[in-house]
Amino acid sequence: MVKNAFISVISQEEKEENKGSVEFQVFSFTNKIQRLTSHLELHRKDYSSQRGLRKILGKRQRLLAYLSKKNKVRYKELIGQLDIRKPKTR
């Protein structure tokens, strides 16, 4: 299995300070999602990893929904940096 390069949007100092912040949690879930996705490309019948991936996707989705309700600016910056969603245009 080839290791993927992880996203380094958040600096090392910020990681140590803000491990409980919504941004850091979404960042870590995004890294886990990328690792599981690459694993599942090789092992298609690994159903327990598929279940774990779905659970992590749901957690990230709930955190992003929370952030979008609380602070639209931080939400837009985060999805722009991580490139995980297309911004809603209404």
PDB file of N, CA, C and O in Angstrom, chain B, residues numbered from 101:
ATOM      1  N   MET B 101       0.843  -1.177   0.000  1.00  0.00           N
ATOM      2  CA  MET B 101       0.000   0.000   0.000  1.00  0.00           C
ATOM      3  C   MET B 101       0.890   1.242   0.000  1.00  0.00           C
ATOM      4  O   MET B 101       1.840   1.339   0.777  1.00  0.00           O
ATOM      5  N   VAL B 102       0.578   2.165  -0.859  1.00  0.00           N
ATOM      6  CA  VAL B 102       1.354   3.386  -0.977  1.00  0.00           C
ATOM      7  C   VAL B 102       0.805   4.410   0.005  1.00  0.00           C
ATOM      8  O   VAL B 102      -0.405   4.627   0.071  1.00  0.00           O
ATOM      9  N   LYS B 103       1.694   5.038   0.767  1.00  0.00           N
ATOM     10  CA  LYS B 103       1.251   6.055   1.714  1.00  0.00           C
ATOM     11  C   LYS B 103       0.978   7.353   0.971  1.00  0.00           C
ATOM     12  O   LYS B 103       1.773   7.796   0.143  1.00  0.00           O
ATOM     13  N   ASN B 104      -0.165   7.950   1.287  1.00  0.00           N
ATOM     14  CA  ASN B 104      -0.529   9.217   0.668  1.00  0.00           C
ATOM     15  C   ASN B 104       0.094  10.367   1.442  1.00  0.00           C
ATOM     16  O   ASN B 104       0.312  10.280   2.650  1.00  0.00           O
ATOM     17  N   ALA B 105       0.371  11.431   0.731  1.00  0.00           N
ATOM     18  CA  ALA B 105       0.836  12.642   1.403  1.00  0.00           C
ATOM     19  C   ALA B 105      -0.358  13.267   2.109  1.00  0.00           C
ATOM     20  O   ALA B 105      -1.421  13.432   1.511  1.00  0.00           O
ATOM     21  N   PHE B 106      -0.186  13.615   3.377  1.00  0.00           N
ATOM     22  CA  PHE B 106      -1.290  14.158   4.144  1.00  0.00           C
ATOM     23  C   PHE B 106      -1.391  15.657   3.912  1.00  0.00           C
ATOM     24  O   PHE B 106      -0.411  16.321   3.576  1.00  0.00           O
ATOM     25  N   ILE B 107      -2.576  16.163   4.096  1.00  0.00           N
ATOM     26  CA  ILE B 107      -2.820  17.579   3.920  1.00  0.00           C
ATOM     27  C   ILE B 107      -2.145  18.324   5.069  1.00  0.00           C
ATOM     28  O   ILE B 107      -2.293  17.953   6.233  1.00  0.00           O
ATOM     29  N   SER B 108      -1.413  19.363   4.735  1.00  0.00           N
ATOM     30  CA  SER B 108      -0.730  20.124   5.774  1.00  0.00           C
ATOM     31  C   SER B 108      -1.252  21.551   5.805  1.00  0.00           C
ATOM     32  O   SER B 108      -0.479  22.505   5.720  1.00  0.00           O
ATOM     33  N   VAL B 109      -2.555  21.693   5.926  1.00  0.00           N
ATOM     34  CA  VAL B 109      -3.175  23.003   5.958  1.00  0.00           C
ATOM     35  C   VAL B 109      -2.940  23.660   7.316  1.00  0.00           C
ATOM     36  O   VAL B 109      -2.724  24.869   7.400  1.00  0.00           O
ATOM     37  N   ILE B 110      -2.984  22.864   8.366  1.00  0.00           N
ATOM     38  CA  ILE B 110      -2.815  23.372   9.722  1.00  0.00           C
ATOM     39  C   ILE B 110      -1.364  23.162  10.135  1.00  0.00           C
ATOM     40  O   ILE B 110      -0.828  22.062  10.000  1.00  0.00           O
ATOM     41  N   SER B 111      -0.730  24.217  10.636  1.00  0.00           N
ATOM     42  CA  SER B 111       0.676  24.118  11.013  1.00  0.00           C
ATOM     43  C   SER B 111       0.839  23.261  12.263  1.00  0.00           C
ATOM     44  O   SER B 111      -0.134  22.984  12.964  1.00  0.00           O
ATOM     45  N   GLN B 112       2.065  22.845  12.539  1.00  0.00           N
ATOM     46  CA  GLN B 112       2.345  21.968  13.681  1.00  0.00           C
ATOM     47  C   GLN B 112       2.012  22.656  15.002  1.00  0.00           C
ATOM     48  O   GLN B 112       1.504  22.008  15.917  1.00  0.00           O
ATOM     49  N   GLU B 113       2.287  23.953  15.118  1.00  0.00           N
ATOM     50  CA  GLU B 113       1.995  24.679  16.347  1.00  0.00           C
ATOM     51  C   GLU B 113       0.499  24.729  16.608  1.00  0.00           C
ATOM     52  O   GLU B 113       0.056  24.559  17.744  1.00  0.00           O
ATOM     53  N   GLU B 114      -0.283  24.961  15.556  1.00  0.00           N
ATOM     54  CA  GLU B 114      -1.725  25.005  15.710  1.00  0.00           C
ATOM     55  C   GLU B 114      -2.282  23.641  16.082  1.00  0.00           C
ATOM     56  O   GLU B 114      -3.282  23.560  16.796  1.00  0.00           O
ATOM     57  N   LYS B 115      -1.654  22.565  15.610  1.00  0.00           N
ATOM     58  CA  LYS B 115      -2.106  21.229  15.953  1.00  0.00           C
ATOM     59  C   LYS B 115      -1.989  20.990  17.450  1.00  0.00           C
ATOM     60  O   LYS B 115      -2.889  20.412  18.060  1.00  0.00           O
ATOM     61  N   GLU B 116      -0.895  21.426  18.040  1.00  0.00           N
ATOM     62  CA  GLU B 116      -0.684  21.213  19.466  1.00  0.00           C
ATOM     63  C   GLU B 116      -1.648  22.039  20.305  1.00  0.00           C
ATOM     64  O   GLU B 116      -2.088  21.587  21.363  1.00  0.00           O
ATOM     65  N   GLU B 117      -1.981  23.231  19.855  1.00  0.00           N
ATOM     66  CA  GLU B 117      -2.836  24.116  20.629  1.00  0.00           C
ATOM     67  C   GLU B 117      -4.312  23.758  20.524  1.00  0.00           C
ATOM     68  O   GLU B 117      -5.020  23.782  21.531  1.00  0.00           O
ATOM     69  N   ASN B 118      -4.784  23.433  19.350  1.00  0.00           N
ATOM     70  CA  ASN B 118      -6.221  23.348  19.086  1.00  0.00           C
ATOM     71  C   ASN B 118      -6.677  21.953  18.683  1.00  0.00           C
ATOM     72  O   ASN B 118      -7.378  21.809  17.681  1.00  0.00           O
ATOM     73  N   LYS B 119      -6.305  20.935  19.424  1.00  0.00           N
ATOM     74  CA  LYS B 119      -6.704  19.585  19.049  1.00  0.00           C
ATOM     75  C   LYS B 119      -8.197  19.369  19.183  1.00  0.00           C
ATOM     76  O   LYS B 119      -8.733  18.448  18.566  1.00  0.00           O
ATOM     77  N   GLY B 120      -8.884  20.176  19.957  1.00  0.00           N
ATOM     78  CA  GLY B 120     -10.320  20.016  20.136  1.00  0.00           C
ATOM     79  C   GLY B 120     -11.150  20.893  19.231  1.00  0.00           C
ATOM     80  O   GLY B 120     -12.378  20.807  19.247  1.00  0.00           O
ATOM     81  N   SER B 121     -10.509  21.737  18.442  1.00  0.00           N
ATOM     82  CA  SER B 121     -11.273  22.646  17.590  1.00  0.00           C
ATOM     83  C   SER B 121     -11.947  21.876  16.465  1.00  0.00           C
ATOM     84  O   SER B 121     -11.511  20.794  16.074  1.00  0.00           O
ATOM     85  N   VAL B 122     -13.013  22.460  15.963  1.00  0.00           N
ATOM     86  CA  VAL B 122     -13.764  21.831  14.876  1.00  0.00           C
ATOM     87  C   VAL B 122     -12.889  21.682  13.642  1.00  0.00           C
ATOM     88  O   VAL B 122     -12.949  20.664  12.952  1.00  0.00           O
ATOM     89  N   GLU B 123     -12.081  22.691  13.365  1.00  0.00           N
ATOM     90  CA  GLU B 123     -11.235  22.640  12.180  1.00  0.00           C
ATOM     91  C   GLU B 123     -10.243  21.482  12.262  1.00  0.00           C
ATOM     92  O   GLU B 123     -10.038  20.764  11.283  1.00  0.00           O
ATOM     93  N   PHE B 124      -9.629  21.305  13.430  1.00  0.00           N
ATOM     94  CA  PHE B 124      -8.668  20.221  13.573  1.00  0.00           C
ATOM     95  C   PHE B 124      -9.349  18.864  13.450  1.00  0.00           C
ATOM     96  O   PHE B 124      -8.803  17.949  12.834  1.00  0.00           O
ATOM     97  N   GLN B 125     -10.540  18.727  14.035  1.00  0.00           N
ATOM     98  CA  GLN B 125     -11.251  17.457  13.948  1.00  0.00           C
ATOM     99  C   GLN B 125     -11.618  17.130  12.508  1.00  0.00           C
ATOM    100  O   GLN B 125     -11.463  15.989  12.072  1.00  0.00           O
ATOM    101  N   VAL B 126     -12.103  18.119  11.767  1.00  0.00           N
ATOM    102  CA  VAL B 126     -12.434  17.894  10.350  1.00  0.00           C
ATOM    103  C   VAL B 126     -11.178  17.552   9.573  1.00  0.00           C
ATOM    104  O   VAL B 126     -11.208  16.687   8.697  1.00  0.00           O
ATOM    105  N   PHE B 127     -10.077  18.218   9.880  1.00  0.00           N
ATOM    106  CA  PHE B 127      -8.791  17.952   9.236  1.00  0.00           C
ATOM    107  C   PHE B 127      -8.347  16.514   9.485  1.00  0.00           C
ATOM    108  O   PHE B 127      -7.924  15.829   8.554  1.00  0.00           O
ATOM    109  N   SER B 128      -8.439  16.048  10.733  1.00  0.00           N
ATOM    110  CA  SER B 128      -7.998  14.682  11.034  1.00  0.00           C
ATOM    111  C   SER B 128      -8.942  13.654  10.417  1.00  0.00           C
ATOM    112  O   SER B 128      -8.491  12.610   9.946  1.00  0.00           O
ATOM    113  N   PHE B 129     -10.257  13.936  10.412  1.00  0.00           N
ATOM    114  CA  PHE B 129     -11.191  13.013   9.764  1.00  0.00           C
ATOM    115  C   PHE B 129     -10.922  12.940   8.262  1.00  0.00           C
ATOM    116  O   PHE B 129     -11.043  11.870   7.667  1.00  0.00           O
ATOM    117  N   THR B 130     -10.559  14.063   7.643  1.00  0.00           N
ATOM    118  CA  THR B 130     -10.266  14.076   6.209  1.00  0.00           C
ATOM    119  C   THR B 130      -9.048  13.206   5.906  1.00  0.00           C
ATOM    120  O   THR B 130      -9.037  12.487   4.907  1.00  0.00           O
ATOM    121  N   ASN B 131      -8.019  13.264   6.762  1.00  0.00           N
ATOM    122  CA  ASN B 131      -6.847  12.410   6.574  1.00  0.00           C
ATOM    123  C   ASN B 131      -7.216  10.938   6.717  1.00  0.00           C
ATOM    124  O   ASN B 131      -6.755  10.106   5.935  1.00  0.00           O
ATOM    125  N   LYS B 132      -8.043  10.608   7.706  1.00  0.00           N
ATOM    126  CA  LYS B 132      -8.467   9.220   7.890  1.00  0.00           C
ATOM    127  C   LYS B 132      -9.289   8.741   6.698  1.00  0.00           C
ATOM    128  O   LYS B 132      -9.146   7.600   6.257  1.00  0.00           O
ATOM    129  N   ILE B 133     -10.139   9.607   6.185  1.00  0.00           N
ATOM    130  CA  ILE B 133     -10.969   9.254   5.029  1.00  0.00           C
ATOM    131  C   ILE B 133     -10.094   8.960   3.817  1.00  0.00           C
ATOM    132  O   ILE B 133     -10.353   8.008   3.081  1.00  0.00           O
ATOM    133  N   GLN B 134      -9.069   9.766   3.606  1.00  0.00           N
ATOM    134  CA  GLN B 134      -8.175   9.533   2.468  1.00  0.00           C
ATOM    135  C   GLN B 134      -7.431   8.210   2.613  1.00  0.00           C
ATOM    136  O   GLN B 134      -7.282   7.466   1.644  1.00  0.00           O
ATOM    137  N   ARG B 135      -6.961   7.918   3.835  1.00  0.00           N
ATOM    138  CA  ARG B 135      -6.250   6.651   4.044  1.00  0.00           C
ATOM    139  C   ARG B 135      -7.173   5.460   3.835  1.00  0.00           C
ATOM    140  O   ARG B 135      -6.788   4.488   3.185  1.00  0.00           O
ATOM    141  N   LEU B 136      -8.395   5.521   4.380  1.00  0.00           N
ATOM    142  CA  LEU B 136      -9.323   4.411   4.212  1.00  0.00           C
ATOM    143  C   LEU B 136      -9.758   4.245   2.766  1.00  0.00           C
ATOM    144  O   LEU B 136      -9.947   3.122   2.299  1.00  0.00           O
ATOM    145  N   THR B 137      -9.917   5.345   2.059  1.00  0.00           N
ATOM    146  CA  THR B 137     -10.305   5.268   0.649  1.00  0.00           C
ATOM    147  C   THR B 137      -9.227   4.576  -0.172  1.00  0.00           C
ATOM    148  O   THR B 137      -9.534   3.734  -1.016  1.00  0.00           O
ATOM    149  N   SER B 138      -7.968   4.923   0.068  1.00  0.00           N
ATOM    150  CA  SER B 138      -6.897   4.263  -0.679  1.00  0.00           C
ATOM    151  C   SER B 138      -6.790   2.784  -0.290  1.00  0.00           C
ATOM    152  O   SER B 138      -6.465   1.944  -1.129  1.00  0.00           O
ATOM    153  N   HIS B 139      -7.063   2.470   0.974  1.00  0.00           N
ATOM    154  CA  HIS B 139      -7.047   1.071   1.413  1.00  0.00           C
ATOM    155  C   HIS B 139      -8.169   0.292   0.729  1.00  0.00           C
ATOM    156  O   HIS B 139      -7.967  -0.840   0.290  1.00  0.00           O
ATOM    157  N   LEU B 140      -9.342   0.899   0.641  1.00  0.00           N
ATOM    158  CA  LEU B 140     -10.489   0.198   0.058  1.00  0.00           C
ATOM    159  C   LEU B 140     -10.379   0.051  -1.455  1.00  0.00           C
ATOM    160  O   LEU B 140     -11.054  -0.799  -2.036  1.00  0.00           O
ATOM    161  N   GLU B 141      -9.549   0.858  -2.105  1.00  0.00           N
ATOM    162  CA  GLU B 141      -9.321   0.656  -3.530  1.00  0.00           C
ATOM    163  C   GLU B 141      -8.605  -0.665  -3.776  1.00  0.00           C
ATOM    164  O   GLU B 141      -8.830  -1.321  -4.793  1.00  0.00           O
ATOM    165  N   LEU B 142      -7.740  -1.054  -2.838  1.00  0.00           N
ATOM    166  CA  LEU B 142      -7.017  -2.323  -2.964  1.00  0.00           C
ATOM    167  C   LEU B 142      -7.826  -3.502  -2.420  1.00  0.00           C
ATOM    168  O   LEU B 142      -7.776  -4.601  -2.971  1.00  0.00           O
ATOM    169  N   HIS B 143      -8.564  -3.271  -1.347  1.00  0.00           N
ATOM    170  CA  HIS B 143      -9.291  -4.342  -0.657  1.00  0.00           C
ATOM    171  C   HIS B 143     -10.783  -4.027  -0.684  1.00  0.00           C
ATOM    172  O   HIS B 143     -11.334  -3.504   0.285  1.00  0.00           O
ATOM    173  N   ARG B 144     -11.414  -4.342  -1.774  1.00  0.00           N
ATOM    174  CA  ARG B 144     -12.806  -3.973  -1.979  1.00  0.00           C
ATOM    175  C   ARG B 144     -13.772  -4.691  -1.038  1.00  0.00           C
ATOM    176  O   ARG B 144     -14.845  -4.159  -0.753  1.00  0.00           O
ATOM    177  N   LYS B 145     -13.433  -5.857  -0.559  1.00  0.00           N
ATOM    178  CA  LYS B 145     -14.357  -6.629   0.272  1.00  0.00           C
ATOM    179  C   LYS B 145     -14.103  -6.476   1.764  1.00  0.00           C
ATOM    180  O   LYS B 145     -14.587  -7.282   2.558  1.00  0.00           O
ATOM    181  N   ASP B 146     -13.362  -5.470   2.151  1.00  0.00           N
ATOM    182  CA  ASP B 146     -13.099  -5.210   3.563  1.00  0.00           C
ATOM    183  C   ASP B 146     -14.276  -4.417   4.129  1.00  0.00           C
ATOM    184  O   ASP B 146     -14.253  -3.187   4.176  1.00  0.00           O
ATOM    185  N   TYR B 147     -15.303  -5.150   4.558  1.00  0.00           N
ATOM    186  CA  TYR B 147     -16.557  -4.524   4.936  1.00  0.00           C
ATOM    187  C   TYR B 147     -16.460  -3.770   6.260  1.00  0.00           C
ATOM    188  O   TYR B 147     -17.178  -2.791   6.462  1.00  0.00           O
ATOM    189  N   SER B 148     -15.598  -4.202   7.147  1.00  0.00           N
ATOM    190  CA  SER B 148     -15.460  -3.475   8.407  1.00  0.00           C
ATOM    191  C   SER B 148     -14.800  -2.108   8.171  1.00  0.00           C
ATOM    192  O   SER B 148     -15.136  -1.135   8.847  1.00  0.00           O
ATOM    193  N   SER B 149     -13.881  -2.032   7.232  1.00  0.00           N
ATOM    194  CA  SER B 149     -13.292  -0.735   6.901  1.00  0.00           C
ATOM    195  C   SER B 149     -14.301   0.152   6.185  1.00  0.00           C
ATOM    196  O   SER B 149     -14.288   1.371   6.358  1.00  0.00           O
ATOM    197  N   GLN B 150     -15.172  -0.448   5.385  1.00  0.00           N
ATOM    198  CA  GLN B 150     -16.219   0.330   4.731  1.00  0.00           C
ATOM    199  C   GLN B 150     -17.156   0.939   5.755  1.00  0.00           C
ATOM    200  O   GLN B 150     -17.582   2.086   5.618  1.00  0.00           O
ATOM    201  N   ARG B 151     -17.477   0.164   6.784  1.00  0.00           N
ATOM    202  CA  ARG B 151     -18.351   0.655   7.845  1.00  0.00           C
ATOM    203  C   ARG B 151     -17.672   1.794   8.606  1.00  0.00           C
ATOM    204  O   ARG B 151     -18.300   2.808   8.909  1.00  0.00           O
ATOM    205  N   GLY B 152     -16.401   1.620   8.908  1.00  0.00           N
ATOM    206  CA  GLY B 152     -15.655   2.674   9.584  1.00  0.00           C
ATOM    207  C   GLY B 152     -15.589   3.946   8.764  1.00  0.00           C
ATOM    208  O   GLY B 152     -15.694   5.048   9.302  1.00  0.00           O
ATOM    209  N   LEU B 153     -15.413   3.792   7.459  1.00  0.00           N
ATOM    210  CA  LEU B 153     -15.369   4.949   6.573  1.00  0.00           C
ATOM    211  C   LEU B 153     -16.703   5.692   6.593  1.00  0.00           C
ATOM    212  O   LEU B 153     -16.730   6.921   6.646  1.00  0.00           O
ATOM    213  N   ARG B 154     -17.809   4.949   6.550  1.00  0.00           N
ATOM    214  CA  ARG B 154     -19.123   5.590   6.587  1.00  0.00           C
ATOM    215  C   ARG B 154     -19.352   6.318   7.901  1.00  0.00           C
ATOM    216  O   ARG B 154     -19.956   7.391   7.919  1.00  0.00           O
ATOM    217  N   LYS B 155     -18.875   5.746   9.004  1.00  0.00           N
ATOM    218  CA  LYS B 155     -19.027   6.402  10.297  1.00  0.00           C
ATOM    219  C   LYS B 155     -18.229   7.697  10.359  1.00  0.00           C
ATOM    220  O   LYS B 155     -18.723   8.708  10.858  1.00  0.00           O
ATOM    221  N   ILE B 156     -16.997   7.671   9.854  1.00  0.00           N
ATOM    222  CA  ILE B 156     -16.160   8.873   9.863  1.00  0.00           C
ATOM    223  C   ILE B 156     -16.751   9.941   8.946  1.00  0.00           C
ATOM    224  O   ILE B 156     -16.720  11.127   9.277  1.00  0.00           O
ATOM    225  N   LEU B 157     -17.290   9.530   7.792  1.00  0.00           N
ATOM    226  CA  LEU B 157     -17.927  10.487   6.892  1.00  0.00           C
ATOM    227  C   LEU B 157     -19.113  11.170   7.564  1.00  0.00           C
ATOM    228  O   LEU B 157     -19.323  12.370   7.390  1.00  0.00           O
ATOM    229  N   GLY B 158     -19.883  10.408   8.328  1.00  0.00           N
ATOM    230  CA  GLY B 158     -21.026  10.978   9.038  1.00  0.00           C
ATOM    231  C   GLY B 158     -20.597  11.953  10.115  1.00  0.00           C
ATOM    232  O   GLY B 158     -21.216  13.002  10.291  1.00  0.00           O
ATOM    233  N   LYS B 159     -19.535  11.612  10.841  1.00  0.00           N
ATOM    234  CA  LYS B 159     -19.029  12.516  11.878  1.00  0.00           C
ATOM    235  C   LYS B 159     -18.549  13.820  11.263  1.00  0.00           C
ATOM    236  O   LYS B 159     -18.835  14.903  11.773  1.00  0.00           O
ATOM    237  N   ARG B 160     -17.810  13.705  10.154  1.00  0.00           N
ATOM    238  CA  ARG B 160     -17.305  14.913   9.500  1.00  0.00           C
ATOM    239  C   ARG B 160     -18.451  15.753   8.970  1.00  0.00           C
ATOM    240  O   ARG B 160     -18.412  16.981   9.046  1.00  0.00           O
ATOM    241  N   GLN B 161     -19.468  15.101   8.437  1.00  0.00           N
ATOM    242  CA  GLN B 161     -20.621  15.816   7.915  1.00  0.00           C
ATOM    243  C   GLN B 161     -21.349  16.574   9.023  1.00  0.00           C
ATOM    244  O   GLN B 161     -21.766  17.715   8.823  1.00  0.00           O
ATOM    245  N   ARG B 162     -21.504  15.945  10.190  1.00  0.00           N
ATOM    246  CA  ARG B 162     -22.159  16.619  11.312  1.00  0.00           C
ATOM    247  C   ARG B 162     -21.332  17.798  11.818  1.00  0.00           C
ATOM    248  O   ARG B 162     -21.884  18.848  12.147  1.00  0.00           O
ATOM    249  N   LEU B 163     -20.003  17.626  11.881  1.00  0.00           N
ATOM    250  CA  LEU B 163     -19.154  18.733  12.318  1.00  0.00           C
ATOM    251  C   LEU B 163     -19.217  19.905  11.339  1.00  0.00           C
ATOM    252  O   LEU B 163     -19.263  21.062  11.756  1.00  0.00           O
ATOM    253  N   LEU B 164     -19.219  19.609  10.054  1.00  0.00           N
ATOM    254  CA  LEU B 164     -19.299  20.677   9.059  1.00  0.00           C
ATOM    255  C   LEU B 164     -20.653  21.381   9.105  1.00  0.00           C
ATOM    256  O   LEU B 164     -20.729  22.593   8.903  1.00  0.00           O
ATOM    257  N   ALA B 165     -21.716  20.632   9.368  1.00  0.00           N
ATOM    258  CA  ALA B 165     -23.030  21.256   9.501  1.00  0.00           C
ATOM    259  C   ALA B 165     -23.065  22.170  10.718  1.00  0.00           C
ATOM    260  O   ALA B 165     -23.629  23.263  10.659  1.00  0.00           O
ATOM    261  N   TYR B 166     -22.467  21.730  11.814  1.00  0.00           N
ATOM    262  CA  TYR B 166     -22.385  22.551  13.021  1.00  0.00           C
ATOM    263  C   TYR B 166     -21.604  23.830  12.750  1.00  0.00           C
ATOM    264  O   TYR B 166     -22.032  24.921  13.128  1.00  0.00           O
ATOM    265  N   LEU B 167     -20.460  23.690  12.095  1.00  0.00           N
ATOM    266  CA  LEU B 167     -19.628  24.853  11.809  1.00  0.00           C
ATOM    267  C   LEU B 167     -20.329  25.817  10.869  1.00  0.00           C
ATOM    268  O   LEU B 167     -20.194  27.031  11.023  1.00  0.00           O
ATOM    269  N   SER B 168     -21.074  25.305   9.900  1.00  0.00           N
ATOM    270  CA  SER B 168     -21.759  26.192   8.960  1.00  0.00           C
ATOM    271  C   SER B 168     -22.869  26.977   9.657  1.00  0.00           C
ATOM    272  O   SER B 168     -23.170  28.104   9.263  1.00  0.00           O
ATOM    273  N   LYS B 169     -23.484  26.385  10.701  1.00  0.00           N
ATOM    274  CA  LYS B 169     -24.509  27.111  11.449  1.00  0.00           C
ATOM    275  C   LYS B 169     -23.899  28.163  12.361  1.00  0.00           C
ATOM    276  O   LYS B 169     -24.460  29.247  12.519  1.00  0.00           O
ATOM    277  N   LYS B 170     -22.749  27.852  12.964  1.00  0.00           N
ATOM    278  CA  LYS B 170     -22.149  28.745  13.950  1.00  0.00           C
ATOM    279  C   LYS B 170     -21.333  29.871  13.329  1.00  0.00           C
ATOM    280  O   LYS B 170     -21.404  31.016  13.773  1.00  0.00           O
ATOM    281  N   ASN B 171     -20.560  29.540  12.302  1.00  0.00           N
ATOM    282  CA  ASN B 171     -19.657  30.541  11.741  1.00  0.00           C
ATOM    283  C   ASN B 171     -19.453  30.263  10.253  1.00  0.00           C
ATOM    284  O   ASN B 171     -18.659  29.398   9.882  1.00  0.00           O
ATOM    285  N   LYS B 172     -20.162  30.990   9.413  1.00  0.00           N
ATOM    286  CA  LYS B 172     -20.106  30.762   7.962  1.00  0.00           C
ATOM    287  C   LYS B 172     -18.721  31.061   7.377  1.00  0.00           C
ATOM    288  O   LYS B 172     -18.283  30.391   6.442  1.00  0.00           O
ATOM    289  N   VAL B 173     -18.041  32.058   7.924  1.00  0.00           N
ATOM    290  CA  VAL B 173     -16.738  32.445   7.374  1.00  0.00           C
ATOM    291  C   VAL B 173     -15.719  31.334   7.606  1.00  0.00           C
ATOM    292  O   VAL B 173     -15.011  30.941   6.679  1.00  0.00           O
ATOM    293  N   ARG B 174     -15.636  30.823   8.836  1.00  0.00           N
ATOM    294  CA  ARG B 174     -14.704  29.736   9.138  1.00  0.00           C
ATOM    295  C   ARG B 174     -15.043  28.487   8.327  1.00  0.00           C
ATOM    296  O   ARG B 174     -14.145  27.770   7.884  1.00  0.00           O
ATOM    297  N   TYR B 175     -16.340  28.224   8.134  1.00  0.00           N
ATOM    298  CA  TYR B 175     -16.781  27.076   7.346  1.00  0.00           C
ATOM    299  C   TYR B 175     -16.303  27.191   5.902  1.00  0.00           C
ATOM    300  O   TYR B 175     -15.760  26.236   5.347  1.00  0.00           O
ATOM    301  N   LYS B 176     -16.503  28.351   5.301  1.00  0.00           N
ATOM    302  CA  LYS B 176     -16.103  28.540   3.902  1.00  0.00           C
ATOM    303  C   LYS B 176     -14.598  28.457   3.737  1.00  0.00           C
ATOM    304  O   LYS B 176     -14.108  27.903   2.752  1.00  0.00           O
ATOM    305  N   GLU B 177     -13.853  29.009   4.705  1.00  0.00           N
ATOM    306  CA  GLU B 177     -12.395  28.919   4.643  1.00  0.00           C
ATOM    307  C   GLU B 177     -11.927  27.473   4.736  1.00  0.00           C
ATOM    308  O   GLU B 177     -11.029  27.056   4.005  1.00  0.00           O
ATOM    309  N   LEU B 178     -12.544  26.709   5.643  1.00  0.00           N
ATOM    310  CA  LEU B 178     -12.133  25.325   5.854  1.00  0.00           C
ATOM    311  C   LEU B 178     -12.411  24.455   4.635  1.00  0.00           C
ATOM    312  O   LEU B 178     -11.544  23.695   4.204  1.00  0.00           O
ATOM    313  N   ILE B 179     -13.611  24.563   4.077  1.00  0.00           N
ATOM    314  CA  ILE B 179     -13.900  23.729   2.907  1.00  0.00           C
ATOM    315  C   ILE B 179     -13.074  24.162   1.709  1.00  0.00           C
ATOM    316  O   ILE B 179     -12.774  23.348   0.836  1.00  0.00           O
ATOM    317  N   GLY B 180     -12.704  25.434   1.657  1.00  0.00           N
ATOM    318  CA  GLY B 180     -11.825  25.906   0.585  1.00  0.00           C
ATOM    319  C   GLY B 180     -10.418  25.359   0.723  1.00  0.00           C
ATOM    320  O   GLY B 180      -9.804  24.964  -0.268  1.00  0.00           O
ATOM    321  N   GLN B 181      -9.900  25.331   1.952  1.00  0.00           N
ATOM    322  CA  GLN B 181      -8.547  24.838   2.188  1.00  0.00           C
ATOM    323  C   GLN B 181      -8.463  23.336   1.968  1.00  0.00           C
ATOM    324  O   GLN B 181      -7.519  22.850   1.345  1.00  0.00           O
ATOM    325  N   LEU B 182      -9.448  22.595   2.480  1.00  0.00           N
ATOM    326  CA  LEU B 182      -9.398  21.142   2.365  1.00  0.00           C
ATOM    327  C   LEU B 182      -9.945  20.633   1.038  1.00  0.00           C
ATOM    328  O   LEU B 182      -9.710  19.483   0.668  1.00  0.00           O
ATOM    329  N   ASP B 183     -10.680  21.491   0.314  1.00  0.00           N
ATOM    330  CA  ASP B 183     -11.263  21.140  -0.982  1.00  0.00           C
ATOM    331  C   ASP B 183     -12.124  19.888  -0.860  1.00  0.00           C
ATOM    332  O   ASP B 183     -11.926  18.908  -1.578  1.00  0.00           O
ATOM    333  N   ILE B 184     -13.092  19.937   0.071  1.00  0.00           N
ATOM    334  CA  ILE B 184     -13.925  18.765   0.307  1.00  0.00           C
ATOM    335  C   ILE B 184     -15.359  18.945  -0.143  1.00  0.00           C
ATOM    336  O   ILE B 184     -16.053  17.954  -0.372  1.00  0.00           O
ATOM    337  N   ARG B 185     -15.820  20.155  -0.274  1.00  0.00           N
ATOM    338  CA  ARG B 185     -17.182  20.402  -0.742  1.00  0.00           C
ATOM    339  C   ARG B 185     -17.156  21.582  -1.676  1.00  0.00           C
ATOM    340  O   ARG B 185     -16.263  22.429  -1.633  1.00  0.00           O
ATOM    341  N   LYS B 186     -18.150  21.611  -2.511  1.00  0.00           N
ATOM    342  CA  LYS B 186     -18.321  22.792  -3.328  1.00  0.00           C
ATOM    343  C   LYS B 186     -19.138  23.782  -2.503  1.00  0.00           C
ATOM    344  O   LYS B 186     -20.130  23.394  -1.886  1.00  0.00           O
ATOM    345  N   PRO B 187     -18.741  25.045  -2.483  1.00  0.00           N
ATOM    346  CA  PRO B 187     -19.500  26.015  -1.689  1.00  0.00           C
ATOM    347  C   PRO B 187     -20.926  26.141  -2.200  1.00  0.00           C
ATOM    348  O   PRO B 187     -21.175  26.123  -3.406  1.00  0.00           O
ATOM    349  N   LYS B 188     -21.844  26.266  -1.273  1.00  0.00           N
ATOM    350  CA  LYS B 188     -23.248  26.413  -1.643  1.00  0.00           C
ATOM    351  C   LYS B 188     -23.468  27.796  -2.230  1.00  0.00           C
ATOM    352  O   LYS B 188     -23.026  28.799  -1.670  1.00  0.00           O
ATOM    353  N   THR B 189     -24.149  27.840  -3.355  1.00  0.00           N
ATOM    354  CA  THR B 189     -24.445  29.122  -3.993  1.00  0.00           C
ATOM    355  C   THR B 189     -25.938  29.315  -3.976  1.00  0.00           C
ATOM    356  O   THR B 189     -26.675  28.656  -4.709  1.00  0.00           O
ATOM    357  N   ARG B 190     -26.378  30.226  -3.132  1.00  0.00           N
ATOM    358  CA  ARG B 190     -27.808  30.541  -3.054  1.00  0.00           C
ATOM    359  C   ARG B 190     -28.003  32.003  -3.198  1.00  0.00           C
ATOM    360  O   ARG B 190     -29.137  32.481  -3.161  1.00  0.00           O
TER     361      ARG B 190
END
